[in-house]
Amino acid sequence: MKEHTIDAKGKKLGRLATEVATLLQGKNDPSYQPNKVGDTKVVLKNIKDIEISGDKANQKVYYKHAGKLGHLKKKRYSDVFENDPEWIIRHAVRLMLPKNRLRKERLRNLIIEENGQEK
C-alpha cells in the first residue's frame, strides 16, 4: 500500500481535487487497471489553508433538493467551508472520480488530517 502526503496549503481547490482523484485511481502507477481500486492512500494536510480564485467564496453555491416542490436548499461556499472544510474537499474529489462501483471504495483511501490528527 503506497501513501502520498499532500500539503493543501496555498493550493487551488480544483487542481488539488484533480491531483487527489488521479492518485486514488492509481493512474500514476504502471500497474494501473481501470477495473481495480488501486493500492494508494492519499493523506491531505492543512485543508483550512486551501484557496479558491476570484469571488467564488460568495458566488459558488451548493444545491441540495429534497424531492418535493419548493424544497431546493442553497448554501454558499464560504458558509460550508467555515463549518466543514472536509466536506468541500471530499465533494470535489468525489465528483472528479469516475461514476462507477469503485468510487466509494476509492474515497475510503482519502484521509484528511487536521492539526496532525486524522479526522
Secondary structure, DSSP 4 states (H G I P E B T S, - for coil): -EEEEEE-TT-BHHHHHHHHHHHHHTTTSTT--TTS--SEEEEEE-GGG-B--TTHHHH-EEEEE-SSTT-EEEEEHHHHHHH-HHHHHHHHHHHHS-SSTTHHHHHHTEEEEETTEE-
